[in-house]
């Protein structure tokens, strides 16, 4: 597997893990929510930055061409 795809998978796994760790609505305290929110924002920013840098949106190509370039 291409390094870009592996790195993307690692970032996406971390992001999904953070989402799964969201505080349950009935148990939310300000401190717990703040900690979770900081984690999810940090990982979301890192994931989106990496994707933007390595898989730029180009109106002249479609997703199939982008995937083919990655391999």
C-alpha positions in Angstrom: 0.0 0.0 0.0 1.2 3.5 -0.8 2.6 5.6 2.1 0.1 8.3 1.6 -2.8 5.8 1.8 -1.3 4.3 5.0 -0.8 7.7 6.6 -4.4 8.7 5.7 -5.7 5.5 7.2 -3.8 6.2 10.5 -5.3 9.7 10.6 -8.8 8.6 9.9 -8.6 5.8 12.5 -7.5 8.3 15.1 -10.3 10.7 14.1 -13.0 7.9 14.3 -11.6 6.7 17.6 -11.9 10.3 19.0 -15.5 10.5 17.7 -16.4 7.2 19.3 -14.9 8.5 22.6 -17.4 11.4 22.7 -18.9 11.9 26.1 -22.4 10.5 26.4 -24.9 13.4 26.5 -26.3 12.5 29.9 -22.8 12.4 31.4 -21.3 15.6 29.9 -19.5 17.9 32.2 -17.9 21.0 31.0 -14.4 19.7 31.7 -15.0 16.3 30.0 -16.5 17.9 27.0 -13.7 20.4 26.7 -11.0 17.7 26.8 -12.9 15.6 24.2 -13.5 18.7 22.0 -9.8 19.7 22.0 -8.8 16.1 21.0 -11.3 15.9 18.2 -10.4 19.3 16.8 -6.7 18.6 16.9 -7.1 15.4 15.0 -9.7 16.7 12.6 -7.4 19.6 11.7 -4.4 17.3 11.2 -6.5 14.9 9.0 -7.9 17.6 6.8 -4.5 19.3 6.5 -2.9 16.1 5.4 -5.7 15.3 3.0 -5.6 18.8 1.5 -1.8 18.6 1.1 -1.6 15.1 -0.4 -5.0 14.8 -2.2 -5.7 18.3 -3.5 -9.1 19.0 -5.0 -8.7 19.6 -8.7 -11.8 20.3 -10.8 -10.2 18.7 -13.8 -9.9 15.3 -12.2 -12.3 13.0 -10.5 -11.9 10.7 -7.5 -10.9 7.8 -9.7 -8.0 9.6 -11.2 -6.9 10.8 -7.7 -6.9 7.2 -6.4 -5.0 6.0 -9.4 -2.3 8.6 -8.9 -1.9 7.4 -5.3 -1.0 3.9 -6.4 
